[in-house]
Amino acid sequence: MSEGGARHAPHTESASALTLERPRAAAWQRLLPWGITAVCFFWLYRNVSAAAARQQHELVPYLLGIFERVDWSSFLVIVIPYSLFYFAIDSLVLYRVINWFNARVSYLDILPVRASTYILSILNEQVGKGAMAVYLHRREGVPGWQVGSSMLFIMFCEFYYLLAWATFGVALRWHSLPPVFHAIPAVACVAALWFGFHILYFNGSILPDSTLRDRQLLHAFRKAKPWQYGTIVLLRSPALLAAVVAYTLVMRLFGVTLGFGEVLGYLPVVFFGAAVPGPMRAVAITLWTVLIPSHAGEMAAFGLVMHNFFIFFNAAIGLLFLRRAQREIFGATP
């Protein structure tokens, strides 16, 4: 469908195209994120309680003491600019991928819908991406499966971007990181071999008779060139480097002093944990206490505040754009 014709498609046609509903998830699938969260918070409770006992404090006064020592004005000065910068980079990545594989959409038109999806991302970051499928279908007539393919492409690139930076961080701080991190370069080598297979498969050089690559959900991978994967990694990288600076400075406000190189080694792994579905980014918060057990209380408080302020502040950005996003996705506001 042409760009112009799709943009002015009748409302009813767009609605009818979206009537296919996902099957309701099984009970265990709905409960799994909450189960993971419960396990993480039990782990945090046990470890933070032990840290408080070592300092001869009760748990609640111990945690309150950590929060009281934080300079919250400095916290806001660090985290708000970082959140805004992340939003700009995140929208740029989405803009670039959609324009490659789906439709011509301006960066300014991407901003309101991307910001609004942060509201949906409070429970699960990946859920918010589904709203983009609705937006592009109604605005440009792009089939939902093709938009889903672009979201998969972004997630695929995010894995390699985090892995690349984690490998660099481990190489940079090899002797000061926990031994479990020493497996990351081996994982990166396996992932590099898989990427070579991935490229050869989707350009038809190997398994030419396979029909799997023809599915609409793999539309972006069929069209993608190797340089486009690298471009997304490069576009994402400033956000990670900004996160290293922001997280290191905020950590110091909580009484934990680490070098930028050490945080660069930790952060990609923690961000992998943040992608696990569940409320309050429980896995990411728990990982901080696992990685830096000598400051279990401080890191639990830091992780809880940092990750949740980030997602709720981004949701607040989404609220500012919500009215326009409603018009873009659903038409005129009743």
Buried (B, 14 or more C-beta within 10 A) or exposed (E): EEEEEBBEBEEEEBEEBEEEEEEEEEEEEEEBBBEBBEBBBEBBEEBBBEBBEEEEBEBEEBBEBBEEEBEEEEBEEBBEEBBEBBBEBBBBBBBBBBBBBBBEBEBEBBBBBBBBBBBBBBBBBEEBBBBBBBBBBBBBBBBBBBBBBBBBBBEBBBEBBBBBBBBBBBEBBEEEBEEEBEEBBEEBEEBEEEBEEBBEBBBEEEEEEEEEBEEBBBBBBBBBEEEBBEBBBEBBBBBBBBBBBBBBBBBBBBBBEBEBBBBBBBBBBBBBBBBBBBBBBBBBBBBBBBBBEEBBBBBBBBBBBBBBBBBEBBBEBBEEBBEBBBEBBBEEEE
